Amino acid sequence: MTRTTEALMHGGPAPAIADARAALGYLADRASSVDAASDYERVLLTLDTYTADASPSASEDAELEDPRAAIAAARRALLAAEGGPITALQIEVLLVMLDDAVAGDLG
């Protein structure tokens, strides 16, 4: 069971935020262009702004095998992060930003 799944079951947003950060970092590192990497980094920076936390993620989620798995992991983690320092509206903004980054990266 991943930490994101545990967060969904137990309501804890901190592990989900760590998983979201890890997935976004993975996507930025493996983006198809500098512009796409910047778009993923922008999502990550916005998440850090919302949570007031720019600390590195300690997450090593095994789901991060390819970009599509990382995108799915980021979406799940962002949805699981609601309730702590992040509001539902902020989650929606992050998901729209992620969709835009994915469109710019994978078409």
N, CA, C and O atoms as a GROMACS GRO file, in nm:
protein
  428
    1MET      N    1   0.085  -0.117   0.000
    1MET     CA    2   0.000   0.000   0.000
    1MET      C    3   0.090   0.124   0.000
    1MET      O    4   0.182   0.133   0.081
    2THR      N    5   0.064   0.218  -0.089
    2THR     CA    6   0.145   0.339  -0.095
    2THR      C    7   0.102   0.436   0.012
    2THR      O    8  -0.006   0.423   0.070
    3ARG      N    9   0.187   0.534   0.040
    3ARG     CA   10   0.152   0.635   0.139
    3ARG      C   11   0.031   0.715   0.095
    3ARG      O   12  -0.048   0.757   0.180
    4THR      N   13   0.014   0.739  -0.037
    4THR     CA   14  -0.104   0.812  -0.084
    4THR      C   15  -0.230   0.734  -0.052
    4THR      O   16  -0.329   0.794  -0.008
    5THR      N   17  -0.229   0.604  -0.071
    5THR     CA   18  -0.344   0.521  -0.038
    5THR      C   19  -0.370   0.527   0.112
    5THR      O   20  -0.485   0.536   0.156
    6GLU      N   21  -0.264   0.521   0.192
    6GLU     CA   22  -0.280   0.532   0.337
    6GLU      C   23  -0.338   0.668   0.375
    6GLU      O   24  -0.423   0.676   0.464
    7ALA      N   25  -0.294   0.775   0.308
    7ALA     CA   26  -0.347   0.908   0.337
    7ALA      C   27  -0.496   0.915   0.306
    7ALA      O   28  -0.572   0.976   0.380
    8LEU      N   29  -0.536   0.852   0.197
    8LEU     CA   30  -0.678   0.849   0.164
    8LEU      C   31  -0.757   0.774   0.270
    8LEU      O   32  -0.868   0.813   0.305
    9MET      N   33  -0.700   0.666   0.322
    9MET     CA   34  -0.769   0.586   0.420
    9MET      C   35  -0.770   0.652   0.558
    9MET      O   36  -0.869   0.641   0.631
   10HIS      N   37  -0.663   0.719   0.593
   10HIS     CA   38  -0.649   0.774   0.727
   10HIS      C   39  -0.663   0.926   0.732
   10HIS      O   40  -0.655   0.983   0.840
   11GLY      N   41  -0.683   0.991   0.620
   11GLY     CA   42  -0.709   1.134   0.619
   11GLY      C   43  -0.589   1.223   0.641
   11GLY      O   44  -0.605   1.342   0.666
   12GLY      N   45  -0.470   1.170   0.633
   12GLY     CA   46  -0.352   1.252   0.657
   12GLY      C   47  -0.298   1.312   0.529
   12GLY      O   48  -0.260   1.238   0.438
   13PRO      N   49  -0.292   1.444   0.518
   13PRO     CA   50  -0.245   1.506   0.395
   13PRO      C   51  -0.093   1.509   0.379
   13PRO      O   52  -0.045   1.518   0.266
   14ALA      N   53  -0.015   1.500   0.487
   14ALA     CA   54   0.130   1.515   0.475
   14ALA      C   55   0.194   1.410   0.384
   14ALA      O   56   0.274   1.446   0.298
   15PRO      N   57   0.162   1.281   0.400
   15PRO     CA   58   0.222   1.183   0.308
   15PRO      C   59   0.178   1.206   0.163
   15PRO      O   60   0.256   1.184   0.070
   16ALA      N   61   0.056   1.250   0.144
   16ALA     CA   62   0.007   1.276   0.009
   16ALA      C   63   0.082   1.394  -0.054
   16ALA      O   64   0.114   1.391  -0.172
   17ILE      N   65   0.109   1.496   0.025
   17ILE     CA   66   0.185   1.611  -0.026
   17ILE      C   67   0.326   1.567  -0.065
   17ILE      O   68   0.377   1.609  -0.169
   18ALA      N   69   0.387   1.483   0.016
   18ALA     CA   70   0.521   1.431  -0.017
   18ALA      C   71   0.518   1.351  -0.146
   18ALA      O   72   0.607   1.362  -0.230
   19ASP      N   73   0.413   1.269  -0.163
   19ASP     CA   74   0.400   1.190  -0.286
   19ASP      C   75   0.377   1.280  -0.408
   19ASP      O   76   0.432   1.254  -0.515
   20ALA      N   77   0.296   1.384  -0.392
   20ALA     CA   78   0.272   1.478  -0.502
   20ALA      C   79   0.402   1.546  -0.541
   20ALA      O   80   0.431   1.561  -0.660
   21ARG      N   81   0.479   1.588  -0.443
   21ARG     CA   82   0.607   1.655  -0.471
   21ARG      C   83   0.701   1.561  -0.545
   21ARG      O   84   0.769   1.602  -0.639
   22ALA      N   85   0.705   1.434  -0.502
   22ALA     CA   86   0.793   1.337  -0.567
   22ALA      C   87   0.751   1.314  -0.712
   22ALA      O   88   0.836   1.310  -0.801
   23ALA      N   89   0.622   1.299  -0.736
   23ALA     CA   90   0.573   1.276  -0.872
   23ALA      C   91   0.598   1.396  -0.961
   23ALA      O   92   0.639   1.381  -1.077
   24LEU      N   93   0.575   1.516  -0.910
   24LEU     CA   94   0.600   1.637  -0.989
   24LEU      C   95   0.748   1.654  -1.019
   24LEU      O   96   0.785   1.693  -1.130
   25GLY      N   97   0.833   1.624  -0.923
   25GLY     CA   98   0.977   1.630  -0.946
   25GLY      C   99   1.021   1.530  -1.051
   25GLY      O  100   1.103   1.561  -1.138
   26TYR      N  101   0.966   1.410  -1.043
   26TYR     CA  102   0.994   1.306  -1.144
   26TYR      C  103   0.957   1.356  -1.283
   26TYR      O  104   1.035   1.344  -1.377
   27LEU      N  105   0.837   1.413  -1.294
   27LEU     CA  106   0.791   1.462  -1.424
   27LEU      C  107   0.879   1.576  -1.476
   27LEU      O  108   0.911   1.580  -1.595
   28ALA      N  109   0.917   1.667  -1.389
   28ALA     CA  110   1.003   1.778  -1.430
   28ALA      C  111   1.138   1.727  -1.478
   28ALA      O  112   1.193   1.777  -1.577
   29ASP      N  113   1.193   1.628  -1.408
   29ASP     CA  114   1.324   1.573  -1.445
   29ASP      C  115   1.321   1.499  -1.578
   29ASP      O  116   1.424   1.490  -1.645
   30ARG      N  117   1.206   1.447  -1.616
   30ARG     CA  118   1.197   1.365  -1.737
   30ARG      C  119   1.111   1.428  -1.846
   30ARG      O  120   1.068   1.360  -1.940
   31ALA      N  121   1.087   1.556  -1.835
   31ALA     CA  122   1.004   1.626  -1.934
   31ALA      C  123   1.071   1.627  -2.071
   31ALA      O  124   1.193   1.615  -2.083
   32SER      N  125   0.988   1.642  -2.173
   32SER     CA  126   1.037   1.636  -2.311
   32SER      C  127   1.108   1.764  -2.356
   32SER      O  128   1.177   1.764  -2.458
   33SER      N  129   1.091   1.872  -2.282
   33SER     CA  130   1.156   1.999  -2.318
   33SER      C  131   1.176   2.083  -2.193
   33SER      O  132   1.122   2.054  -2.087
   34VAL      N  133   1.254   2.187  -2.209
   34VAL     CA  134   1.278   2.280  -2.098
   34VAL      C  135   1.147   2.349  -2.059
   34VAL      O  136   1.121   2.369  -1.941
   35ASP      N  137   1.066   2.384  -2.157
   35ASP     CA  138   0.938   2.449  -2.129
   35ASP      C  139   0.846   2.356  -2.050
   35ASP      O  140   0.781   2.400  -1.955
   36ALA      N  141   0.841   2.230  -2.088
   36ALA     CA  142   0.757   2.134  -2.017
   36ALA      C  143   0.808   2.114  -1.873
   36ALA      O  144   0.728   2.108  -1.780
   37ALA      N  145   0.939   2.106  -1.858
   37ALA     CA  146   0.996   2.093  -1.723
   37ALA      C  147   0.960   2.214  -1.638
   37ALA      O  148   0.928   2.200  -1.520
   38SER      N  149   0.965   2.331  -1.698
   38SER     CA  150   0.929   2.453  -1.626
   38SER      C  151   0.782   2.452  -1.583
   38SER      O  152   0.748   2.500  -1.475
   39ASP      N  153   0.697   2.398  -1.667
   39ASP     CA  154   0.555   2.389  -1.633
   39ASP      C  155   0.533   2.298  -1.512
   39ASP      O  156   0.454   2.331  -1.423
   40TYR      N  157   0.601   2.183  -1.508
   40TYR     CA  158   0.590   2.095  -1.392
   40TYR      C  159   0.648   2.161  -1.267
   40TYR      O  160   0.592   2.149  -1.158
   41GLU      N  161   0.760   2.230  -1.283
   41GLU     CA  162   0.820   2.301  -1.170
   41GLU      C  163   0.727   2.409  -1.118
   41GLU      O  164   0.721   2.434  -0.997
   42ARG      N  165   0.653   2.473  -1.207
   42ARG     CA  166   0.557   2.575  -1.167
   42ARG      C  167   0.447   2.515  -1.079
   42ARG      O  168   0.404   2.576  -0.982
   43VAL      N  169   0.401   2.395  -1.114
   43VAL     CA  170   0.302   2.326  -1.032
   43VAL      C  171   0.362   2.296  -0.894
   43VAL      O  172   0.298   2.316  -0.791
   44LEU      N  173   0.484   2.248  -0.894
   44LEU     CA  174   0.552   2.216  -0.768
   44LEU      C  175   0.571   2.340  -0.682
   44LEU      O  176   0.548   2.336  -0.561
   45LEU      N  177   0.613   2.450  -0.742
   45LEU     CA  178   0.631   2.574  -0.666
   45LEU      C  179   0.499   2.626  -0.611
   45LEU      O  180   0.494   2.678  -0.500
   46THR      N  181   0.392   2.611  -0.688
   46THR     CA  182   0.260   2.652  -0.639
   46THR      C  183   0.218   2.565  -0.522
   46THR      O  184   0.164   2.616  -0.423
   47LEU      N  185   0.241   2.435  -0.530
   47LEU     CA  186   0.213   2.346  -0.418
   47LEU      C  187   0.292   2.389  -0.296
   47LEU      O  188   0.237   2.394  -0.185
   48ASP      N  189   0.419   2.420  -0.314
   48ASP     CA  190   0.502   2.465  -0.202
   48ASP      C  191   0.449   2.595  -0.143
   48ASP      O  192   0.452   2.613  -0.021
   49THR      N  193   0.400   2.684  -0.227
   49THR     CA  194   0.343   2.810  -0.179
   49THR      C  195   0.217   2.783  -0.097
   49THR      O  196   0.199   2.841   0.010
   50TYR      N  197   0.132   2.696  -0.146
   50TYR     CA  198   0.008   2.664  -0.075
   50TYR      C  199   0.035   2.598   0.060
   50TYR      O  200  -0.036   2.624   0.157
   51THR      N  201   0.136   2.515   0.066
   51THR     CA  202   0.165   2.443   0.190
   51THR      C  203   0.266   2.515   0.277
   51THR      O  204   0.289   2.475   0.392
   52ALA      N  205   0.327   2.622   0.226
   52ALA     CA  206   0.432   2.696   0.297
   52ALA      C  207   0.547   2.602   0.334
   52ALA      O  208   0.607   2.615   0.440
   53ASP      N  209   0.576   2.508   0.243
   53ASP     CA  210   0.680   2.409   0.270
   53ASP      C  211   0.755   2.380   0.141
   53ASP      O  212   0.697   2.329   0.045
   54ALA      N  213   0.882   2.412   0.139
   54ALA     CA  214   0.965   2.385   0.022
   54ALA      C  215   1.068   2.277   0.053
   54ALA      O  216   1.169   2.266  -0.017
   55SER      N  217   1.043   2.198   0.156
   55SER     CA  218   1.140   2.094   0.192
   55SER      C  219   1.136   1.981   0.090
   55SER      O  220   1.032   1.955   0.031
   56PRO      N  221   1.248   1.915   0.069
   56PRO     CA  222   1.251   1.806  -0.029
   56PRO      C  223   1.160   1.692   0.014
   56PRO      O  224   1.138   1.670   0.133
   57SER      N  225   1.110   1.622  -0.083
   57SER     CA  226   1.024   1.509  -0.056
   57SER      C  227   1.108   1.388  -0.018
   57SER      O  228   1.213   1.365  -0.076
   58ALA      N  229   1.061   1.314   0.079
   58ALA     CA  230   1.127   1.190   0.117
   58ALA      C  231   1.060   1.070   0.053
   58ALA      O  232   1.092   0.956   0.084
   59SER      N  233   0.967   1.097  -0.037
   59SER     CA  234   0.889   0.990  -0.098
   59SER      C  235   0.970   0.916  -0.202
   59SER      O  236   1.043   0.977  -0.281
   60GLU      N  237   0.957   0.786  -0.201
   60GLU     CA  238   1.016   0.701  -0.305
   60GLU      C  239   0.910   0.604  -0.351
   60GLU      O  240   0.922   0.483  -0.334
   61ASP      N  241   0.807   0.658  -0.410
   61ASP     CA  242   0.692   0.578  -0.448
   61ASP      C  243   0.726   0.490  -0.568
   61ASP      O  244   0.775   0.539  -0.669
   62ALA      N  245   0.701   0.362  -0.555
   62ALA     CA  246   0.734   0.265  -0.660
   62ALA      C  247   0.651   0.285  -0.786
   62ALA      O  248   0.684   0.228  -0.891
   63GLU      N  249   0.545   0.364  -0.778
   63GLU     CA  250   0.460   0.385  -0.895
   63GLU      C  251   0.527   0.472  -1.001
   63GLU      O  252   0.478   0.481  -1.113
   64LEU      N  253   0.635   0.535  -0.968
   64LEU     CA  254   0.698   0.630  -1.060
   64LEU      C  255   0.788   0.556  -1.157
   64LEU      O  256   0.911   0.569  -1.154
   65GLU      N  257   0.726   0.478  -1.243
   65GLU     CA  258   0.800   0.398  -1.340
   65GLU      C  259   0.807   0.464  -1.477
   65GLU      O  260   0.899   0.438  -1.554
   66ASP      N  261   0.711   0.548  -1.507
   66ASP     CA  262   0.707   0.617  -1.635
   66ASP      C  263   0.622   0.742  -1.618
   66ASP      O  264   0.553   0.756  -1.517
   67PRO      N  265   0.627   0.835  -1.714
   67PRO     CA  266   0.553   0.960  -1.700
   67PRO      C  267   0.404   0.943  -1.676
   67PRO      O  268   0.346   1.013  -1.594
   68ARG      N  269   0.341   0.851  -1.746
   68ARG     CA  270   0.195   0.834  -1.729
   68ARG      C  271   0.161   0.784  -1.588
   68ARG      O  272   0.061   0.826  -1.530
   69ALA      N  273   0.242   0.695  -1.534
   69ALA     CA  274   0.220   0.650  -1.396
   69ALA      C  275   0.244   0.764  -1.297
   69ALA      O  276   0.173   0.776  -1.198
   70ALA      N  277   0.345   0.847  -1.325
   70ALA     CA  278   0.374   0.961  -1.238
   70ALA      C  279   0.262   1.064  -1.243
   70ALA      O  280   0.229   1.124  -1.141
   71ILE      N  281   0.203   1.084  -1.360
   71ILE     CA  282   0.090   1.177  -1.372
   71ILE      C  283  -0.027   1.126  -1.288
   71ILE      O  284  -0.088   1.203  -1.213
   72ALA      N  285  -0.057   0.999  -1.300
   72ALA     CA  286  -0.166   0.940  -1.221
   72ALA      C  287  -0.136   0.950  -1.071
   72ALA      O  288  -0.225   0.982  -0.992
   73ALA      N  289  -0.011   0.923  -1.032
   73ALA     CA  290   0.028   0.932  -0.892
   73ALA      C  291   0.015   1.076  -0.841
   73ALA      O  292  -0.030   1.098  -0.728
   74ALA      N  293   0.054   1.172  -0.923
   74ALA     CA  294   0.044   1.313  -0.883
   74ALA      C  295  -0.102   1.352  -0.862
   74ALA      O  296  -0.136   1.418  -0.764
   75ARG      N  297  -0.189   1.310  -0.954
   75ARG     CA  298  -0.333   1.341  -0.940
   75ARG      C  299  -0.391   1.281  -0.812
   75ARG      O  300  -0.459   1.349  -0.737
   76ARG      N  301  -0.362   1.152  -0.789
   76ARG     CA  302  -0.414   1.086  -0.668
   76ARG      C  303  -0.362   1.155  -0.543
   76ARG      O  304  -0.438   1.179  -0.448
   77ALA      N  305  -0.233   1.188  -0.543
   77ALA     CA  306  -0.174   1.250  -0.425
   77ALA      C  307  -0.232   1.389  -0.400
   77ALA      O  308  -0.259   1.425  -0.286
   78LEU      N  309  -0.251   1.467  -0.506
   78LEU     CA  310  -0.309   1.599  -0.487
   78LEU      C  311  -0.451   1.590  -0.432
   78LEU      O  312  -0.488   1.667  -0.344
   79LEU      N  313  -0.529   1.497  -0.482
   79LEU     CA  314  -0.665   1.479  -0.432
   79LEU      C  315  -0.664   1.434  -0.286
   79LEU      O  316  -0.751   1.475  -0.208
   80ALA      N  317  -0.567   1.352  -0.249
   80ALA     CA  318  -0.558   1.304  -0.111
   80ALA      C  319  -0.506   1.410  -0.015
   80ALA      O  320  -0.522   1.397   0.106
   81ALA      N  321  -0.444   1.516  -0.068
   81ALA     CA  322  -0.383   1.619   0.016
   81ALA      C  323  -0.483   1.721   0.068
   81ALA      O  324  -0.450   1.802   0.155
   82GLU      N  325  -0.603   1.720   0.017
   82GLU     CA  326  -0.703   1.818   0.060
   82GLU      C  327  -0.733   1.803   0.208
   82GLU      O  328  -0.740   1.692   0.262
   83GLY      N  329  -0.750   1.916   0.271
   83GLY     CA  330  -0.790   1.914   0.411
   83GLY      C  331  -0.684   1.964   0.505
   83GLY      O  332  -0.716   2.021   0.609
   84GLY      N  333  -0.561   1.944   0.475
   84GLY     CA  334  -0.454   1.996   0.560
   84GLY      C  335  -0.436   2.144   0.529
   84GLY      O  336  -0.527   2.224   0.548
   85PRO      N  337  -0.318   2.179   0.483
   85PRO     CA  338  -0.294   2.320   0.451
   85PRO      C  339  -0.350   2.360   0.313
   85PRO      O  340  -0.340   2.476   0.275
   86ILE      N  341  -0.407   2.265   0.240
   86ILE     CA  342  -0.453   2.293   0.104
   86ILE      C  343  -0.605   2.282   0.096
   86ILE      O  344  -0.663   2.184   0.143
   87THR      N  345  -0.668   2.383   0.038
   87THR     CA  346  -0.813   2.384   0.023
   87THR      C  347  -0.854   2.312  -0.106
   87THR      O  348  -0.771   2.284  -0.192
   88ALA      N  349  -0.982   2.283  -0.116
   88ALA     CA  350  -1.035   2.218  -0.237
   88ALA      C  351  -1.012   2.306  -0.360
   88ALA      O  352  -0.980   2.254  -0.466
   89LEU      N  353  -1.027   2.436  -0.347
   89LEU     CA  354  -1.004   2.526  -0.460
   89LEU      C  355  -0.857   2.522  -0.503
   89LEU      O  356  -0.828   2.521  -0.622
   90GLN      N  357  -0.767   2.520  -0.408
   90GLN     CA  358  -0.625   2.512  -0.441
   90GLN      C  359  -0.591   2.380  -0.510
   90GLN      O  360  -0.508   2.377  -0.601
   91ILE      N  361  -0.654   2.273  -0.467
   91ILE     CA  362  -0.634   2.143  -0.532
   91ILE      C  363  -0.679   2.152  -0.678
   91ILE      O  364  -0.610   2.104  -0.768
   92GLU      N  365  -0.794   2.214  -0.701
   92GLU     CA  366  -0.844   2.229  -0.838
   92GLU      C  367  -0.748   2.310  -0.924
   92GLU      O  368  -0.724   2.276  -1.039
   93VAL      N  369  -0.693   2.417  -0.868
   93VAL     CA  370  -0.595   2.498  -0.941
   93VAL      C  371  -0.473   2.414  -0.976
   93VAL      O  372  -0.424   2.420  -1.090
   94LEU      N  373  -0.423   2.337  -0.881
   94LEU     CA  374  -0.307   2.251  -0.906
   94LEU      C  375  -0.336   2.147  -1.013
   94LEU      O  376  -0.250   2.118  -1.096
   95LEU      N  377  -0.456   2.089  -1.011
   95LEU     CA  378  -0.492   1.989  -1.111
   95LEU      C  379  -0.501   2.050  -1.251
   95LEU      O  380  -0.460   1.987  -1.349
   96VAL      N  381  -0.554   2.171  -1.261
   96VAL     CA  382  -0.560   2.240  -1.391
   96VAL      C  383  -0.419   2.271  -1.440
   96VAL      O  384  -0.388   2.252  -1.557
   97MET      N  385  -0.334   2.317  -1.349
   97MET     CA  386  -0.194   2.344  -1.386
   97MET      C  387  -0.125   2.217  -1.432
   97MET      O  388  -0.048   2.219  -1.528
   98LEU      N  389  -0.150   2.106  -1.363
   98LEU     CA  390  -0.091   1.978  -1.401
   98LEU      C  391  -0.141   1.936  -1.539
   98LEU      O  392  -0.062   1.891  -1.622
   99ASP      N  393  -0.270   1.950  -1.564
   99ASP     CA  394  -0.325   1.916  -1.698
   99ASP      C  395  -0.259   1.999  -1.807
   99ASP      O  396  -0.227   1.947  -1.914
  100ASP      N  397  -0.237   2.128  -1.780
  100ASP     CA  398  -0.170   2.214  -1.879
  100ASP      C  399  -0.026   2.170  -1.901
  100ASP      O  400   0.023   2.169  -2.015
  101ALA      N  401   0.043   2.134  -1.793
  101ALA     CA  402   0.182   2.089  -1.806
  101ALA      C  403   0.190   1.960  -1.886
  101ALA      O  404   0.278   1.944  -1.970
  102VAL      N  405   0.098   1.868  -1.860
  102VAL     CA  406   0.094   1.741  -1.932
  102VAL      C  407   0.066   1.765  -2.080
  102VAL      O  408   0.129   1.703  -2.166
  103ALA      N  409  -0.027   1.855  -2.109
  103ALA     CA  410  -0.059   1.885  -2.250
  103ALA      C  411   0.063   1.941  -2.322
  103ALA      O  412   0.087   1.909  -2.439
  104GLY      N  413   0.141   2.025  -2.254
  104GLY     CA  414   0.260   2.080  -2.314
  104GLY      C  415   0.374   1.980  -2.326
  104GLY      O  416   0.463   1.997  -2.409
  105ASP      N  417   0.370   1.878  -2.244
  105ASP     CA  418   0.477   1.778  -2.243
  105ASP      C  419   0.445   1.659  -2.336
  105ASP      O  420   0.525   1.622  -2.422
  106LEU      N  421   0.330   1.601  -2.316
  106LEU     CA  422   0.295   1.478  -2.389
  106LEU      C  423   0.196   1.499  -2.502
  106LEU      O  424   0.164   1.406  -2.577
  107GLY      N  425   0.148   1.620  -2.515
  107GLY     CA  426   0.057   1.654  -2.624
  107GLY      C  427  -0.080   1.617  -2.608
  107GLY      O  428  -0.162   1.642  -2.696
   0.00000   0.00000   0.00000
